[in-house]
Amino acid sequence: MTESERDRGDVEEQAPIPVGNREEFEDALPGLFDGGPPIEAPSAEALEQWGVDLEDEGGGIEER
């Protein structure tokens, strides 16, 4: 999936992959970076407990 495909809306919305622990999160991560579905964690607090760095280059995270 290219950025232009996303910009044009050619790509269908993908259902998120729910994760319940650090191992599931790590298993889902490669797909996310290859244009796969988003990852749905229980909460930002759970990610912090799993030792996941929540800050991106801009210093923040996206919460829904």
NORTAKA-V467830 format. One record per residue. RES is the residue in one small letter. PHI is phi as a letter, one per 20 degrees, with the letter a starting at -180 (* if undefined). OMEGA is omega in whole degrees, -180 to 180 (* if undefined). BURIAL is I if it has 24 or more other C-alpha atoms within 12 Angstrom, else O. Layout:
RES:PHI:OMEGA:BURIAL
RES:PHI:OMEGA:BURIAL
This chain:
m:*:-180:O
t:e:179:O
e:f:-180:O
s:f:176:O
e:f:178:O
r:f:-179:O
d:f:-179:O
r:e:-178:O
g:n:-180:O
d:f:-175:O
v:d:179:O
e:f:175:O
e:f:-179:O
q:d:178:O
a:f:-180:O
p:f:176:O
i:e:178:O
p:f:177:O
v:c:-178:O
g:d:178:O
n:b:-176:O
r:f:-179:O
e:f:178:O
e:f:177:O
f:g:-180:I
e:f:178:O
d:f:-178:O
a:e:-173:I
l:g:-179:I
p:g:179:O
g:f:180:O
l:f:-177:O
f:f:177:O
d:e:179:O
g:n:180:O
g:f:-176:O
p:f:176:O
p:f:178:O
i:d:179:I
e:d:178:I
a:e:180:I
p:g:-179:O
s:a:175:O
a:f:179:O
e:f:178:O
a:f:178:O
l:f:178:I
e:f:179:O
q:f:179:O
w:e:179:O
g:n:180:O
v:e:177:O
d:f:-174:O
l:e:-177:O
e:e:174:O
d:e:-179:O
e:g:180:O
g:e:176:O
g:n:-178:O
g:c:176:O
i:c:177:O
e:d:177:O
e:d:178:O
r:d:*:O
